[in-house]
Amino acid sequence: MKKINFCLMAVLLSIGISATAALAQPAVKPAAPSATFERTWVDHNITEGGKLGMKIHTAFTVFGMKDVASYLQIKFQTRDGKDLKDTNSEFEHEDGSVAAFGELTPGFNPTLYKDYDIFMPYDELDIATPGKYLLRMDVDVIYKAGGLIQHLTFYDFDYTKPAKTVAPVKPGAPGATFDRVWVEDNVTVGGKRGMKIHTAFTVFGLKSVSCYLQLKFLTSDGKPLMDKNGEFEHEDGSVAAFGEFKPEYDSALFKDFSIFMPYAEFDLPSGKYNLKVDVDVIYEAGELIQHLTIYEFVYTKP
């Protein structure tokens, strides 16, 4: 009997010690909200709501943020880190800089965002002077009320602000004015993959005259790409694409004149290239009517 009581007391004592030890453990604080970054990529020359811009995609994961009201914030800066300043309060950070936001309310801990996209109109970069600009995005996860949760990345990109050109022509003389060029990449037409180049322009004094919109493709230093197969060829042997039109009015507006260019026609070794398109309006016989613009783009040969 004494032996049994001794064992029972030993068991009770053990339980008491374990309970006391458990109570003595320090409380574990919940993990602070945070995020990990995977990648950012951009689709350029996308139209949404009638505005031309870029769609910015980000892949990331957030932790400790279940039901926390937050934003994916993208601030736009010069390449050396100076903020672009907002001028119309449309895409504006509280400090007056240009920024875009995407609302987050994670439903799990953790929550993975494989492809969170935000559309940014080019006009909202609020750059007034035409030209080429080296810019970057500062991508962060922030609280909805303000305050940084996690910096994700800086993403560099180039932006060219187009200049509207006006034809220096006499009243009634043939000419054209340029509005803009934009490009759809990775388009398939007739089984071929390429780019669809859109141009908005107006022609004057060319009613019932057969004309072409001519696109000549150049290297970054202005040298023509040379044609190898005679498929998309200018008479000087360079790579070019053409779109025929015959205006029905003395002043004819073309809001979206598109020409498809297969990537295979760029006879280049594998690699990344900075290229240009020289856009002109010409007569059917080849004489120039009006130079419209030079459009820069990046092409990667796989």
Secondary structure, DSSP 4 states (H G I P E B T S, - for coil): -HHHHHHHHHHHHHHHHHHHHHHHSPPPPPPPPEEEEEEEEEEEEEEETTEEEEEEEEEEEEES-TT--EEEEEEEEETTSPBPBPSSSSSB-TTSBBEEEEEE---SSSEEEEEEEEEEEGGGG---S-EEEEEEEEEEEEETTS-EEEEEEEEEEEEEE---------TTS-EEEEEEEEEEEEEEETTEEEEEEEEEEEEES-TT--EEEEEEEEETTSPBPBPSSSSSB-TTSBBEEEEEE--SSSEEEEEEEEEEEEGGGS---SEEEEEEEEEEEEETTS-EEEEEEEEEEEEEE-
